[in-house]
C-alpha cells in the first residue's frame, strides 16, 4: 500500500510538471517578458532594499551587538509576546524590511542559539511581514494612487501582526513551556568587527537573496503562464456558473487565487478591477498583505532550517491576513474615498458589503487552513 501511494505521487508529480512545461511553451513572448519583469524587480527593488539590511543584521549577530538589544527589549517582549528580548530584532526588522526579512533574522537567531526552536517557530508566525516600502509605495501610491491608503493599510498590517503575536504568546503560556530564563542561551563569544567579517556577511546575504530572487522570478513566470490560458478568468466565473452570484463579487475569487500565488500580481489586478467596490478592495488588499502568498511561503522555506515546522507559520499568516482584514473597516472611510478616486466606478457605503466581504475571505482562508491542516494531521498521526 505505501509503495502504491508513493507511485501515485510520482505519477501526479509527473503530470503536473509536464503540464507546467507545456504552459511555458504557450505564448513564450509573454513568459519571457514576465521573467524579465521579475528580474528587474529583483535587481531594482529586492537587492537594493534588502542587501544592506541583511549585511548589517549579520554583523549585529556576529559581533555580539544583539545582546544589549535583547536586554533592552526584554521588559517588553517577555510579558507581551512571551519571548526573550532578542526576538525584538527580527520583529522590528520584519516591519521595516518586508518579506522575508523577519524569517531570515529569526533563522539567524536560531542558528546562533539565541532562540530555542519552539520560540523561533512562534516568532516566525508573526514577525515576517510586508514592509512600508511595499505597502505604502507599491500598493498605496503605485497601484491605488493614494499614499493615505498605503499608510492606512500599513497601520492595519502592523496592528494585526502585534495582535497575532499577543495571541500566540498567550496560547504558549497555557501550554507547559520551558522557563524563558532557563531557555535563554548563554552569550556566544563575539567576533571583532573586521574586513573578513564584513566580506562573509556580504557573501551570505547575496546567497540568500539569490534564493529569494529565484523564487520571485519563478512565480512571476508561473502566474503569467496560468494567465495565458485564462485560468484566473475561469476561476472568477465559477461562482456565477454555480450559484449566479453577481459578477462584482466573482472578481474576488480571481484576485484571491492570483494573490495567493504571487501577492504583487494579485494586488495589481485588484487595483485595476472596476467591478469590485472600494471597501472590498481594501479588505482584500489587507488580507493579501498579511497572508503574503505562496511565493513568500516558498521564500521562507528557503531561509529557514529544515527542522522548522512551518505549519504554525502558515496558520499564523492566515490569521494575520484575517485580522488585518478585520481592522481595515475601522479606518475605511477616508481610505476608501482615496482608493475609489481613480480605480472604481462605485462606492458602496454600507456595513453589509464590508461584513459580507470579510466573511467571504474568512471562509476561503479557513478552507485553505483546514485542507493544509488535515494533510499535516494525517501525516503525523501515530500508528497504533
Secondary structure as GFF3:
##gff-version 3
##sequence-region A 1 384
A	DSSP	alpha_helix	2	25	.	.	.	ID=ss1
A	DSSP	alpha_helix	28	41	.	.	.	ID=ss2
A	DSSP	pi_helix	42	46	.	.	.	ID=ss3
A	DSSP	alpha_helix	47	62	.	.	.	ID=ss4
A	DSSP	alpha_helix	66	81	.	.	.	ID=ss5
A	DSSP	alpha_helix	87	97	.	.	.	ID=ss6
A	DSSP	alpha_helix	101	111	.	.	.	ID=ss7
A	DSSP	alpha_helix	117	127	.	.	.	ID=ss8
A	DSSP	alpha_helix	132	132	.	.	.	ID=ss9
A	DSSP	pi_helix	133	143	.	.	.	ID=ss10
A	DSSP	alpha_helix	147	174	.	.	.	ID=ss11
A	DSSP	alpha_helix	180	183	.	.	.	ID=ss12
A	DSSP	alpha_helix	195	228	.	.	.	ID=ss13
A	DSSP	alpha_helix	231	243	.	.	.	ID=ss14
A	DSSP	alpha_helix	247	261	.	.	.	ID=ss15
A	DSSP	alpha_helix	263	271	.	.	.	ID=ss16
A	DSSP	alpha_helix	278	291	.	.	.	ID=ss17
A	DSSP	alpha_helix	293	303	.	.	.	ID=ss18
A	DSSP	alpha_helix	311	328	.	.	.	ID=ss19
A	DSSP	three_ten_helix	329	331	.	.	.	ID=ss20
A	DSSP	alpha_helix	332	343	.	.	.	ID=ss21
A	DSSP	alpha_helix	351	380	.	.	.	ID=ss22
###
